Amino acid sequence: METRAAAQERYTRPAIFLHWCMTAMIVGLIGLGFYMGQQPPSPEKYALYELHKSLGVVTVLLLSARFIWRAANTPPELPTAYSQLLRTASHLGHFALYVLMFAVPVSGWVMSAAYGRPASLFGVPIPPPVAKSEDLAELWGTIHCALGSALALAIAGHTMFALKHHFIDKDGLLWRMWVRCP
């Protein structure tokens, strides 16, 4: 594998900023989602739902900024020593993360509207994509939970492979997305 110096080409600062902001938001939202699901009905639980929905909207806005930035700025190439299989797996893994980062909040938006509790951005209403429907709410609730779990697993896998590259392969890949190089 390549040395850390050879894999030193970094992502841009805006890409790094968006990556870590979204990481914090999504990990927090997943944790909050699991926590809320375990709570009995109460005003506090419903306040947490509103916070969860608002932060989900912020995450979609960050993801939109990330898509725009990525379209205009090519990410660094993977090290040339990587096999085609590893390159393909990396691209598929990132594609899955992007799909899930989009699908989870959209499924939550549909679910929330179907329950008759449309999403908002800290009190500013977001137009509901569907009318109130208990059947749709149950379906989209199941989809939202399944996609959220899939996203949590994808993030765990992404983290595991990043740490493998850093501690086992010692190929410097992690430094490309780290907040700053040592």
Secondary structure in CASP SS format (residue, H / E / C, confidence):
PFRMAT SS
TARGET T0000
AUTHOR 0000-0000-0000
METHOD secondary structure of the structure
MODEL  1
M C 1.00
E C 1.00
T C 1.00
R C 1.00
A C 1.00
A C 1.00
A C 1.00
Q C 1.00
E C 1.00
R C 1.00
Y C 1.00
T C 1.00
R H 1.00
P H 1.00
A H 1.00
I H 1.00
F H 1.00
L H 1.00
H H 1.00
W H 1.00
C H 1.00
M H 1.00
T H 1.00
A H 1.00
M H 1.00
I H 1.00
V H 1.00
G H 1.00
L H 1.00
I H 1.00
G H 1.00
L H 1.00
G H 1.00
F H 1.00
Y H 1.00
M H 1.00
G H 1.00
Q C 1.00
Q C 1.00
P C 1.00
P C 1.00
S C 1.00
P H 1.00
E H 1.00
K H 1.00
Y H 1.00
A H 1.00
L H 1.00
Y H 1.00
E H 1.00
L H 1.00
H H 1.00
K H 1.00
S H 1.00
L H 1.00
G H 1.00
V H 1.00
V H 1.00
T H 1.00
V H 1.00
L H 1.00
L H 1.00
L H 1.00
S H 1.00
A H 1.00
R H 1.00
F H 1.00
I H 1.00
W H 1.00
R H 1.00
A H 1.00
A H 1.00
N C 1.00
T C 1.00
P C 1.00
P C 1.00
E C 1.00
L C 1.00
P C 1.00
T C 1.00
A C 1.00
Y C 1.00
S C 1.00
Q H 1.00
L H 1.00
L H 1.00
R H 1.00
T H 1.00
A H 1.00
S H 1.00
H H 1.00
L H 1.00
G H 1.00
H H 1.00
F H 1.00
A H 1.00
L H 1.00
Y H 1.00
V H 1.00
L H 1.00
M H 1.00
F H 1.00
A H 1.00
V H 1.00
P H 1.00
V H 1.00
S H 1.00
G H 1.00
W H 1.00
V H 1.00
M H 1.00
S H 1.00
A H 1.00
A H 1.00
Y C 1.00
G C 1.00
R C 1.00
P C 1.00
A C 1.00
S E 1.00
L E 1.00
F C 1.00
G C 1.00
V E 1.00
P E 1.00
I C 1.00
P C 1.00
P C 1.00
P C 1.00
V C 1.00
A C 1.00
K C 1.00
S C 1.00
E H 1.00
D H 1.00
L H 1.00
A H 1.00
E H 1.00
L H 1.00
W H 1.00
G H 1.00
T H 1.00
I H 1.00
H H 1.00
C H 1.00
A H 1.00
L H 1.00
G H 1.00
S H 1.00
A H 1.00
L H 1.00
A H 1.00
L H 1.00
A H 1.00
I H 1.00
A H 1.00
G H 1.00
H H 1.00
T H 1.00
M H 1.00
F H 1.00
A H 1.00
L H 1.00
K H 1.00
H H 1.00
H H 1.00
F H 1.00
I H 1.00
D H 1.00
K C 1.00
D C 1.00
G C 1.00
L H 1.00
L H 1.00
W H 1.00
R H 1.00
M C 1.00
W C 1.00
V C 1.00
R C 1.00
C C 1.00
P C 1.00
END
